[in-house]
Amino acid sequence: MKKSFVILMALIAMASFATAADFHIGVVTGTVSQSEDDLRGAEKLIEKYGAVAEGGMIQHVTYPDNFMQEMETTITQIVSLADDPLMKAIVVNQAIPGTTEAFRRVREKNPDILLIAGEAHEDPLVIESAADLATNNDFISRGYLIIHTAKELGCDTFVHISFPRHMSYETLSTRRNIFEQVCNDMGMKFIFETAPDPVSDVGVAGAQQYILEKVPAWVEKYGKNAAFFCTNDAHTEPLLKQLLEYGGYFIEADLPSPLMGYPGALGVDLSAAQGDFPKILKTVEDAVVAKGGAGRFGTWAYSYGFTVTAGLGEHAIRVVKGEADLTSIEDVMAAFGEYTPGAAWNGAYYTDRNTGVTADNHILTYQDTYIMGKGYMHVTDIEVPEKYLK
């Protein structure tokens, strides 16, 4: 009897997926080792809409960890999704270098597939030329808001940690320049520190070891009222671990999430809270407070990487069904909100800083900042001065 019931429920689930899967959505993310949150967003979509292999809607593939050296493999992975006659949209998060070329090749195979780039790494004008929709964290507004929050918390120095590859990205270099200008305007010191690139020969382990060894000296040099920021996910865990030990502030990650670096840095087990972000945040916050970090460590309440994958996948489905407009900020925010109940979002269309032209297919977004032991900072309500937007 029990076995028959299980079979019946499985058949019902397959039937529901079959009904929904009149079309397929391709989702491309990094692996667990490089961008776990992005991948978990794909898993959430599969949980909700089913995998193509099981009669569902979502076809998920990953790109290589060493994507800069294996760009052709990345391109091939993305383009292969276009071989599916039911494929209606492809979402890539993060849209690493090579995504533009992949989208162009997909367009040659099937011009009707919607192409969506989440957290695009390539220059805005480049990805905008190939994607139907591109999104990024609002690197312009956050360039002001992160410093504003640091100042509000009592910081006097802002230490920006990165490396040449990231500084070659227009989005990241623009934000870095805004950081420095805002620091100057607010009377804070701006410091740039270089760390090894995790996709270089030293690998992730070497890059992380460098951060572990350097942070104590940085804190001693710049003081415990210094806020630290790194542009790479792999640097985040060792940075947090040492700041919790030696002092300093961490406003939020480059791509914020309570899962970004905190579990490893704190040694907390979140297996019982998987997928439950309010529970994850509470567990992380309790651990940070217990370590004496209240008021010094922040995040977004819901993972940015998780939300972009799941939210853009949701948005793509709604667009294909005729329930949303592809390039509507309101519709994108509504899809993000599906996976972030209670968190405020804000954003705008991207305006090229050289030409002054606003792109109608490139949306910048950000979520309210949450400081452990303090709460939301309401940065989504703050008006960013026009001088930094330009």
C-alpha positions in Angstrom: 0.0 0.0 0.0 2.8 2.4 1.0 4.7 1.6 -2.2 1.7 2.2 -4.4 1.1 5.6 -2.7 4.7 6.7 -3.4 4.4 5.7 -7.1 1.0 7.5 -7.4 2.5 10.7 -5.9 5.5 10.5 -8.2 3.2 10.1 -11.2 1.1 13.1 -10.0 4.3 15.2 -9.7 5.5 14.2 -13.1 2.1 15.0 -14.6 2.1 18.5 -13.0 5.6 19.1 -14.5 4.5 17.8 -17.9 1.6 20.3 -17.9 3.9 23.2 -16.9 6.7 22.1 -19.3 5.3 23.3 -22.6 8.6 25.1 -22.8 12.0 25.0 -21.1 14.2 27.5 -19.4 18.0 27.1 -19.4 19.9 28.2 -16.3 23.7 28.5 -16.3 25.6 29.0 -13.0 29.0 28.4 -11.5 29.7 25.4 -9.3 29.5 25.0 -5.6 33.2 25.8 -5.1 33.1 29.2 -7.0 29.5 30.5 -6.6 27.4 28.2 -4.4 24.6 30.8 -3.9 24.1 31.1 -7.6 23.8 27.3 -8.0 21.3 27.1 -5.0 19.1 29.5 -6.9 19.0 27.1 -9.8 18.1 24.2 -7.4 15.2 26.3 -6.0 13.9 26.7 -9.5 14.1 23.0 -10.1 12.4 22.4 -6.8 9.5 24.6 -7.9 9.3 23.8 -11.6 11.1 20.5 -12.0 14.1 19.5 -14.1 13.8 18.9 -17.8 15.1 15.3 -17.3 12.1 14.6 -15.1 9.5 16.2 -17.3 9.9 19.6 -15.7 10.9 23.1 -17.0 14.4 23.8 -15.9 17.6 22.7 -17.6 20.6 23.6 -15.4 24.2 23.4 -16.5 27.4 24.8 -14.8 30.5 26.5 -16.3 34.1 25.5 -15.3 35.7 26.9 -12.1 38.6 28.0 -14.2 36.4 29.9 -16.6 38.9 32.4 -17.7 41.2 29.6 -19.1 38.2 27.5 -20.3 36.1 30.2 -22.0 35.3 28.0 -25.0 34.0 25.3 -22.7 31.7 27.9 -21.1 30.5 29.1 -24.5 29.8 25.6 -25.6 27.8 24.8 -22.4 25.6 27.9 -23.0 25.1 27.3 -26.7 24.2 23.7 -26.2 21.0 24.7 -24.5 19.8 26.1 -27.9 19.7 22.6 -29.3 16.5 22.0 -27.3 13.5 22.8 -29.5 11.4 23.7 -26.4 14.0 26.2 -25.0 12.5 29.6 -24.7 14.9 31.5 -22.5 18.5 31.1 -21.2 19.6 32.8 -17.9 23.3 33.0 -17.1 24.3 34.0 -13.5 27.0 35.1 -13.2 27.4 36.2 -16.8 31.2 35.7 -16.9 33.4 36.6 -19.8 32.4 34.7 -22.9 28.7 35.1 -22.3 28.3 37.7 -25.0 29.9 35.4 -27.6 27.8 32.5 -26.4 24.6 34.6 -26.7 25.6 35.6 -30.3 26.0 32.0 -31.2 22.7 31.1 -29.6 21.1 33.9 -31.6 22.4 32.4 -34.8 20.9 29.0 -33.9 17.5 30.3 -32.6 16.8 34.0 -32.6 13.6 33.5 -30.6 15.3 32.4 -27.4 15.3 35.1 -24.7 18.8 35.8 -23.5 19.3 37.0 -19.9 22.6 37.9 -18.3 22.7 38.1 -14.5 25.6 39.9 -12.8 27.3 40.6 -16.1 31.1 40.7 -15.9 31.7 42.0 -19.4 31.5 45.8 -20.1 27.9 47.0 -20.1 27.9 48.1 -23.7 29.2 44.7 -24.8 26.7 42.6 -22.9 23.9 44.9 -23.8 24.6 44.3 -27.5 23.9 40.6 -27.1 21.5 40.1 -24.2 17.8 40.9 -24.2 18.1 41.7 -20.6 21.2 42.2 -18.4 21.2 42.9 -14.7 24.0 43.8 -12.2 24.1 44.8 -8.6 23.8 48.5 -8.5 27.6 49.2 -8.4 27.0 52.9 -8.8 24.5 53.5 -6.0 26.3 51.0 -3.8 29.6 52.9 -4.3 27.9 55.7 -2.3 25.7 53.6 0.0 28.4 51.3 1.4 30.6 54.2 2.3 27.6 56.1 3.7 26.8 53.1 6.0 30.4 52.7 7.1 30.5 56.4 8.0 27.2 56.0 9.9 28.7 53.1 11.9 31.7 55.2 12.9 34.3 54.0 10.4 37.2 56.3 9.5 38.9 54.2 6.8 37.8 52.1 3.9 40.1 49.3 2.6 39.3 48.0 -0.9 40.9 44.6 -1.7 41.1 43.5 -5.4 43.4 42.6 -8.3 44.0 43.7 -11.9 41.5 41.3 -13.6 38.6 42.7 -11.6 39.8 46.3 -11.9 39.7 45.8 -15.7 35.9 45.4 -15.4 34.1 48.7 -16.0 31.5 47.9 -13.4 34.0 47.2 -10.6 36.5 49.9 -11.5 33.7 52.5 -11.6 32.5 51.4 -8.2 36.0 51.6 -6.9 36.3 55.2 -8.2 33.0 56.1 -6.6 34.2 54.6 -3.3 37.3 56.8 -3.3 35.4 59.9 -4.2 32.8 59.4 -1.5 35.5 58.7 1.1 37.2 62.0 0.2 33.9 63.8 0.4 33.0 62.3 3.8 36.4 62.7 5.3 37.4 59.1 5.3 40.7 57.5 4.2 40.5 55.3 1.1 43.1 52.5 0.8 43.6 50.1 -2.1 45.2 46.7 -1.3 46.0 44.1 -3.9 45.5 40.4 -3.3 46.1 37.3 -5.6 43.4 36.5 -8.2 41.9 33.1 -7.2 41.8 32.1 -10.9 45.5 32.7 -11.3 48.2 30.1 -10.7 48.0 30.3 -6.9 44.4 29.1 -7.1 41.7 29.6 -4.5 43.7 28.1 -1.6 46.7 30.4 -2.3 44.5 33.5 -2.5 42.7 32.7 0.7 46.0 32.0 2.5 47.3 35.4 1.5 44.2 37.1 3.0 44.5 35.1 6.2 48.1 36.2 6.6 47.7 39.9 5.7 44.5 40.9 7.6 46.1 41.1 11.1 48.7 43.5 9.7 46.1 45.5 7.8 44.0 45.9 11.0 47.1 47.0 12.9 48.0 49.5 10.2 44.6 51.0 9.4 42.9 50.5 12.8 39.8 48.8 14.2 37.6 51.5 12.8 38.5 50.5 9.3 35.9 48.9 7.0 37.1 46.2 4.7 35.7 45.2 1.3 36.9 42.6 -1.3 35.7 42.2 -4.9 36.1 38.4 -4.9 33.9 35.7 -3.3 36.8 33.4 -2.5 38.5 36.2 -0.5 35.4 36.8 1.7 35.6 33.9 4.1 39.2 34.4 5.2 38.6 38.2 5.4 35.6 37.7 7.7 37.4 35.1 9.8 40.3 37.4 10.6 38.2 40.5 11.1 36.1 38.7 13.7 39.4 37.8 15.4 41.3 41.0 15.1 38.7 43.8 14.7 37.5 46.0 11.9 34.2 46.3 10.0 32.6 44.5 7.1 29.6 46.3 5.7 28.6 43.8 3.1 30.1 41.5 0.5 30.6 42.3 -3.2 27.7 40.0 -3.9 26.0 40.0 -0.4 24.5 36.9 1.3 24.5 35.6 4.9 26.0 32.5 3.2 28.8 34.4 1.6 31.8 33.6 3.8 30.0 33.7 7.1 29.4 29.9 7.7 33.0 29.0 7.1 34.4 32.0 9.0 32.2 31.3 12.0 32.2 27.5 11.9 28.4 27.3 12.0 26.4 24.3 10.6 23.5 25.6 8.5 22.4 22.2 7.0 19.2 22.3 9.0 18.4 25.8 7.6 19.1 25.1 4.0 16.9 27.3 1.8 15.4 29.1 4.8 17.1 32.5 4.6 15.4 34.1 7.7 16.6 31.1 9.7 20.1 31.3 8.1 20.4 35.0 8.9 19.3 34.4 12.5 21.9 31.6 13.0 24.7 33.7 11.4 23.7 36.8 13.4 23.7 34.9 16.7 27.2 33.6 16.0 28.5 37.0 15.0 27.1 38.6 18.1 28.6 35.8 20.2 32.0 36.6 18.7 31.6 40.3 19.7 30.8 41.5 16.1 27.5 43.1 16.8 27.2 46.4 14.8 30.3 45.7 12.7 29.3 43.0 10.2 26.6 43.2 7.6 25.0 41.5 4.6 21.8 41.4 2.6 19.2 39.3 4.4 18.7 37.2 1.3 21.6 36.0 -0.9 22.1 38.2 -4.0 23.4 35.3 -6.1 20.6 33.0 -5.0 18.0 35.7 -5.7 19.4 36.6 -9.2 19.4 33.0 -10.4 16.0 32.2 -9.0 14.5 35.6 -9.7 15.6 35.9 -13.3 14.5 32.3 -13.9 11.1 33.2 -12.4 11.0 36.4 -14.5 11.8 34.5 -17.7 9.0 32.1 -17.1 6.5 34.9 -16.5 7.7 36.7 -19.6 7.3 33.6 -21.8 3.8 33.1 -20.3 2.9 36.7 -21.2 2.6 37.7 -17.5 5.5 40.1 -17.4 7.4 42.6 -19.5 11.0 41.5 -20.1 12.7 44.9 -19.4 10.3 46.3 -16.7 12.1 47.1 -13.5 8.8 46.6 -11.6 8.4 43.1 -13.0 12.0 42.1 -12.3 11.7 43.4 -8.7 8.5 41.5 -8.4 10.2 38.3 -9.4 13.1 39.0 -7.0 10.6 39.6 -4.3 9.1 36.2 -4.8 12.3 34.8 -3.2 13.0 37.6 -0.7 9.9 38.3 1.4 10.2 41.3 3.7 13.4 42.7 2.1 13.3 46.0 0.3 14.8 46.5 -3.2 15.7 49.5 -5.3 17.3 50.0 -8.6 17.5 51.8 -11.9 18.3 51.4 -15.6 22.0 51.6 -16.4 23.3 54.9 -17.8 26.6 54.9 -19.7 28.9 57.3 -17.9 30.7 58.3 -21.1 27.8 58.8 -23.5 25.0 59.6 -21.0 22.8 57.1 -22.8 20.4 55.0 -20.6 20.0 51.4 -21.7 16.5 50.1 -21.6 17.7 46.4 -21.3 20.2 46.8 -18.4 18.9 47.0 -14.9 20.9 47.7 -11.7 19.5 46.4 -8.4 20.3 46.5 -4.7 18.7 45.2 -1.5 18.7 46.9 1.9 21.8 46.4 4.0 21.4 44.4 7.3 23.9 44.9 10.1 24.1 42.0 12.5 23.0 43.0 16.0 21.6 46.2 14.6 19.1 45.5 11.8 18.2 47.0 8.5 20.0 50.3 7.6 17.2 51.5 5.2 19.7 52.3 2.5 17.0 51.7 -0.1 15.3 54.9 1.1 18.5 57.0 0.8 18.7 59.3 -2.2 22.1 58.9 -3.9 23.5 62.4 -4.8 23.4 63.1 -8.5 27.2 63.8 -8.7 28.0 60.1 -8.0 25.4 58.9 -10.5 27.2 60.8 -13.2 
